[in-house]
């Protein structure tokens, strides 16, 4: 028999977690891991993929976000034709 569960988030506390140094480190580690896997999957050569971590959002809604992006035409082709970055995320 299913039972109902109600979750109530306290916005300020949740926001503090999203902006914390621990969350920044977690996002950085996962982003770097995905970037490394994407570079391993890149059989096209070139500079490969780079990573960065930034805060995104407005004042109270700021949070840490990780980015993995291409650095040159060869890495764009590696993603487009081989899915180097897409496979790294999975």
Secondary structure, DSSP 8 states (H G I E B T S, - for coil): ----------HHHHHHHHHSHHHHHHHHHHHHHHHHHHHHH--S-SS-EEEEEEEESSGGG-EEEEEEEE-SHHHHHHHHHH-HHHHHH-
